[in-house]
């Protein structure tokens, strides 16, 4: 039986058909799998994080399907912790059941019977491993005890895969999705040390690796990068960002072969920022408007589709933005004040804490407290110039929804003319454009390097520059979290790349910071600044062999490589 058929309930073929690119991320996951099989499990543990609906789970499913197709000695195990962390015993049962299911069924059929206590005993009894029977006997005894020993149950579950791997000679990769939900277990008195137990498990595994994925970016970053966290320096980090332009074009064509005009694809990419969920919903709406209202497949219809999805109460993106907005604020103290901050930020690309305090007429310390909370729930992010929305589409929704602006699900051009004419002005990329530049524009550019010789002026040099071929191109963060670069490209040479796309001329200070990182990484530094460099920065770059490029240089380089 083909793996694609076996996984039909877990990863339907219709869903897999829409998977696009993510080759660098898949290569990173495969590298971790290889290190596990090479006897280096500590080098195989990974934390994957990104915004909701950005494609984390789909990436993990694609990796798991590929692993089942090509690596019979490796058993991937998937568990969504949002559904398995209601209590310590629920987590223990869920993890043991998931390991049994993936070991015995390899993703075939539904795991439901493996995730309930009574049916797990029946389903797992026939599995060929003494370890399973021994653990289930212990689980059964503890489960039916008058008082359950919750720390013992957690330890039993976390050690289960390792013991099963030792008996069978297999390797296991535990894919724990929405890992931030593990913090629920720390609220129980007996399992306040749940994260410490996970760390102990990470350190004692020989045939098991952990992939921890989460959509709460700030929480995940704190869990794996904060020096006070038990998981500090235990996992490599892999941030998942937006799709690049070529990936958006591929996804749009998969959704409808007619969505292939360059200007249409560019407009979809511009408005959605390459967020896979937004791309999918806008493309579906374009097709709907085209077939039901006979609208042409042009840029204007893209605008109408975007407005219908974001500003119509019947739109999927509208529902998603409303859900994220209300979910993030519903448990907060000072709900009204937080709303006021978000409304002000929705009108401005970036604002400092001091400016927000002035506009809202509150103290600086008060505004800082509110901003810390908004950062924690990933509604805003901190940039060089202050604070901005992490998601530009959500920012646009807040700007309109808080003013009561809605449109029909099948809007007419004359009715939304004003919204369309001001769409670009209101929907500024602000600092989020930096994230796009990291993973799409600059990443795609580096992947096209193949030994070409180009004018040194594009890199702030007088002599020609040879563009080396790169094998891997991805954001980089060192295991201890101390060194981060926007892109680390490795192949014939190693380049460390920083991108500043925030309306500010780069100075000597920024170049000095990159040079220090590049020397530590033994890489050639390349600094990209949208608005160029100060004279002092240009002189510093020339003296220290730092490649520098402005927006115009990057655009010319793109044209040359195309």
N, C-alpha and C positions, 0 to 999 in steps of 0.2 A: 504494500500500500504506500502511495506517495505521501511524503511529509505534508504537502499542501492539503491533501485530503484529510489526513489525520488531525491537523490543526484547525479544521474548518470552524469549529465553535470558538476556539481561542483567537484565531487570526484568520478570519474569512478571506477567501480568495478575492472577493470584491474589494476588500480593504487593502490587501497586499498589492493589488494591481495599481493602487494610487500612491504607493511608496516611491519617493523620488530621492535620488542622490544620497546625501548624508554619508558619502564614501569615507571621508576622513574620520567621522565618528565611528562608523562600522569597523574601520581598520584599527581604531584605538581599542574597541571592545575585543576584537579578535586578538590583538596583541596581549591583552590581559589574559585571555583564554590560553594563549600559547605559553605565557609565563607560568600559569598554573600547572600546565602539563610538564613544564620543564623543571618543576620542583621549586618554584619561586612564588608561593601563594601570597606572600606579603606584597609582592609587586603586582598582583592581579586584582587587588581591591580598588574599587572605583566609586566615586560619588558623582552622579549625573543630575544636573538641575537646570531648570528653565521655566518660563512662564507656563501657566495653564494652557492646554490645547496647543502647545508649541510642537508636539510630536515626540515627546519622550517615550511614552508607552509604545507607540508604533515603531520607533527605532529599536527598542528592546525586543519587541515581538519579531521584527525582521532578523535581528541577531540570533534570537533563539531558534527561529526556523532554519536559518543557515547552519547553525551549530548542529541541529538534529539531522540535517541533510549531509553534513560533511565530517562530523566528529562523533562517532558512535560511543567513544569512551567518556564523553562529557555530557552530563545531564543538567540542562538548565531547569531551574525551579522558579516559578513566578508566584508571588503573593502580594496582593494589594493590602497594605497595612491600614488604609482608611476603614476597611471592613474587618480587620483582624486585631485591632488594638483597643477594643472596648474595655477589656480587662486582661490582666496577665495570663489567666488560664485560657482565654480566647486566642491570644497570640500563640501560646504553646500548642494548642490544638490545631490552629491554622497552619503553623509552620511544619509540624510533624505530618499533618494531612497532606500538605502541598508536596512535601518531599516524597511521600508514599505515592501520590498520584503521578508525579512526573517520572519517578523511578519505574513504576509499574505500567503506566499508560503512555508515557512520552507525549502527552498532550492530546491523546485521542479521547473523544467524548467529553462529557462534563465532569469537572472535579467536585461537583456538589456533594456526592456521597462520601467523599474523602474529608470533607470539612465539617461534618457533623459527627459527634462522638460515637453514637451507636452504629451508624452505617460505616464509619471508618474501621471499626473492629471487624466488621464482616468483609469489607472490600480488601483490607490489607492482610487478612489472615492467609490468603493464598499466595502472597508475594514471596519469592524465593530468597529469603534472607533471615538468618537468626536474629540479627540486630533489630529488625522490625518487630518480630514477636516479643523480644525482650523489652523493648521500649514501650510497646503497647500494653504489656502486662503491668509495667510500672505506672504508665499513664492511667490505666484503668483503676488501679489500686488508689492512686492519689486523687483521681477525679471523684471517686465515690467516698472519699474520707469525709468525716464530719467537718474537719477544718483543712482546707487545701494549703499546702506549702507552696506559695506562689514563687518565691525565689528558686526553689528546687525545680518547679515546672519550667521556668524560663531557662535554667541551666540545662535541663534535660532536652528541651527543644533545640537550643542553640548548638548542642553537641551531637545531635542525632545524625545529621548529614555526614559529619566527619567519620563517625563510627561505621555508618553504612558504606561509605566510600572505602574505608580500610578493608572491610569484609569482601566487597565485590570487586575491588580494583578499579572502580570508576572514579571520575572527578565530578564534583557538583559546583554549579554557579548559582548562588541564591540571589535572585533578582527581587529585591524588596522595594516595591513601588510605593510612592507617597510616604517615604520613610519618616518624614517629619512627624507623622502620627505616633511614632514610638514614644514621643514625649508624654502621651496620655498615660503610659505605664508609670512614669515618674511621679504621677499624682497619687499613686497608691503607696501607703506607708511602707509596705513590705518590699516594694520594688522601686524605691527611689533611685536605686543604683542600676536601673535597667541598662543605661548606656555603658556603664562600666562592665556589665556582663557581656554586652556586645563586643566591647573592646577586647575582653579576655578571649572571647571566641575567635575574633580576628587573629589574635596573636598565637593561638595554639593550633590553628588549622594547618594541615599539610596537604589536603586534597580538596579543599573547599575554598572558593572565592566569593566575595560579596560585591554585588552591584547595588548601591543604594541610590534610588532615584526620588526626586521630590520637586514639587511645583512651588513650594514656599521658599523662594530663593534666599531671602534673608535668614530664615530659620535654618535651612540646610547649610548655608555658609557658616553660621554660628556653630552648628553641630560639628562640622569637620575642620573649621579653621580657627576657632577661638581657643586660645591657650588653656582656658579653664575647662574645656570640654574633654571628656574621656576619650573622644574619637580624634582628638588633635593629632595631626601628622600620621594618621592610620590609613588614609585613603588618598589616592590621586583624585583630582577634580576635573570634570569635563562639563563645561557649560554648553547648553544647547541654545543656539540663537535662531534668528530668522533664516528663511530660505534665500538663496541668492537669485538673481534675475533669471538665469538659465533654468534653475529649478522651478521657479514660478511658471516660466513658459512651458516646461514639461508637464507640470501638474495641470495647468489650464488646458493643454492639448489632450490630456487624458480624460478630463471632465467633459470636454467637447472639442472634437478635432477642428471645428471652425474658429476656435479662439486662438488664432495663430498670427494675426496681424501685429507687427512690431509695436505700433503705437498703442494698440489695445493692451498688449501684454505689459508694456511699460507703464500704462496708466493703472492697471491692476496692481502691479508691483509697487507703484508709488503710493497708492491709497492704503493698501493692506500692509505695507512695510515687509512683505514676505512672510507674514504669519500664516502658517498652513491652514488653520481653521478659517481665517478671514478670506484667504484666497479661494478656498473651496466654496464658501457660502456666497461670495460675490459672483463667482463664475456660474454657480447654479442659478442665481437670480438673473444674470445676464441672459442665460439660455431661456429662462422662463419669460422674460420680457420680449425676447426675440420671437419666440414661438407663439405666445398668447396675444401679444400686441403688435407683432410684425415690425418691431423696432430693428433698425440696422445694427450690426455688430461693430459699432464704432465707439470712440472715446466718450461721446455724450451718453451713450447707453451704459457704459461702465460707471459714469458719474451717477446716473439714475439708480443703477443697481446698488451701488455703495450706499446712497442715501436711503433707499428702501430697506436695506439690511440693517443699517445702523440706527435709523430714526423712525422706522415703522414698528409699532408694538407687535406686529406679526413677524418681524425679522428675527432670524436666529442670532445674529450678532447683537441686536438690541437686547434679547433675552440674556445672552452671555454677559454683556457689559452690566446689565442691571443686577444679575446674580453676583458677579464679582464685587460690585460696588456695595450692595447691601450686605453680603456675607462678610466683607471686610470691616464694615462699620457697625454691624448690629450689636456687637458685644463691647463696643468702646464707650468709655466715659467721655463726656463732652461731645456727643454725637453731632450736635449742631455746629460746634466750633470746627470739628474736622470737616464737615460738609463745606463750611465757609472757606477753609483753606483750599480745598479741592476746587471749589468754584473759581477762586482767584487764580490758582495755577492753571486752570483750563483756558484762561484768557491770555496767559503769558507763557512763552516757551520755557523760561527759567527765571526764578526769583530767589533771592537770598532770604535767609531767616529774618534778617533785620528788616528787609523791605516788607515781608509778610506781616511782621509784627506791627510795622507802621500802618499798613493798610487796614489791618483788622483791629488796630488800637488795643493791643494787648502787650504784655511785657515780653521781652526777648526770651526769658527763661520759660515762660508759658508756651510760646510758639515752638521752642526747641523740644519741649516735652511732647507736644502734639506731633511734631515732625518725626520724632523717634518712633512713635507708634505707627505712623503711616509708612515709615521705612520698614518696620517689622512685618507688616502685612503686604509689602511689595506694591502698594499703590503708587508710591513715589520713589525716586532714586536721587542720590546726591551727586552733583556734578561740580566741575570747577567753579561755575558761576552761581551755584545755589542748588535749588531743588526743582524737579520736573516730574511729570508723569512717566512711569516706566513704560506704559503702553500708550502710544499716541492715538490709537483708535478709541480706547477708553477715554482718553482726554477729550477727544472730539465729542463723544457721546455725552460726557458730563457737561461740556459747554453748551450743548443744545438741550439736553433733557432737563437740566435744572432751570431752563427758561421756558419749558413747556412746548418746545418746538418738536413737532412730530410730522411725519408725512404718510401718505397712503402707501399701501404695499405695492401698488401699481401707479407710481407717480407720473403725472404728465409734465412735460418739460416746462410749459408755461407756468405751472403752479409752483415749481421749485427753482425757477430761474435765478432768484436771488441767492438761494443756497448754493447752487452750482457755481455761480459767478464768484462767490467768495470762498469756495471750498479750499483752494490752495492756501489762501490767506489764513483761514482758520485752522487748517490741518497742517501745521508746520511740523517738521520732523524734529526740530530742536535737538536735544542731546541723543535721542534714540537713533538718529542717523549715524552716530558713531558706531552703535552696535551693528547696524547694517553694513557699514564700511568694513568693519572687522571681518565678518564672516562671508559676506558676498563680494563686494567690489574688490577689496584688496586680496581676499583669499582666492577668488577666481583669477585675478591678475597673476598672482604668484604661481598658480597651477599651470599657467600658460607659458611660463618661463622654460626655455629649452635650448639654451646656448646661444641665443640671438645676441648680436652686438648692437647697442643703441647709443645714441648721443649722451655723453656724460652730463650735458646740461639738464637732462631730466632728473638727475640725482645730485645736482649741485656740484658737479665735477667738470674739469676741463677736458679730461681724456675719455675715450669711449668706455662703456661699462658692458661686461659680458653677463648675461642673465643666466644663472645656473639652473639646471633642472632640479626640481624638488620632488621628493617622494611623499612626504607628509607635510601638510599645511594645516595648522590648528592653533587655537588660543592655548596659552601655556600658563600654568601656575605650578610652582615647585611644591613638592610634598609637604614642606613645612609652611607653605602659604606666604613666604617672604618675598618671592620673586614672581611677578606676573608681567607678561607682555601680551599685547593684543594678538599677535600672531608669531608663532615660531615655525619657520620653514626649514626643513631638513632634507638634504639630498647630496648633490655634488658639493654644496657648501651649506652652512647653517646661517640663517639670517634671523635676527630679532627685530620685529617691526612694531612700532607704536604709531597710532593714528589719533590725531586731534582734529575734530570736525565741529568745533564749537564757536566759530566766529571770533577767534582770537589769534593774533600773530604769536607764533611760538618763540620762546626766548632761550637763552643759554642754559637756564636752570633745567628746563625739560630735557634738553639734549644731554646734559650731564647725568641725569637720572637714567636715561636709556643706555648711555655708554657704560655705566657701572653694571647694569643688568646684563648687557651684551658680553662684557668681559667675563662675568661669572659663568655665563652660558657658553662661552667660547664661540660667540656668534658675531656676525657682521651687523652693525646697527643701521637700520633704515627708519628715518622719522618722516612721517607724512603729516603736513599741516595744511588744512584747507585754505587758510589765508596767508600762508607764507611764513617768513622768519625775520626776526630783527637782524640788523647788520652784525651785531655781536654774535648772534647765534650762527650766522653764515660763516663768520670767521672761525668760530669754535669748531664747527663741522669740518671745515677745510683742514684745520690743524690736527684733528683727531680722527680723520678718516671715517666720518659719519655720513652716510648717504642721506640727502634731504630732498623732499619733493613737495611741491604745492599741488593744489587741486588741478591747476592747468597742466602741470607736468604729468599727473596721473591720467588725466583725460587723453593727453597726447600719447602716452605710453599704451593706453588701451586701444587707441585707434591703430597704432603701429602693429600691435600683436594680433588684432582682428584681421 
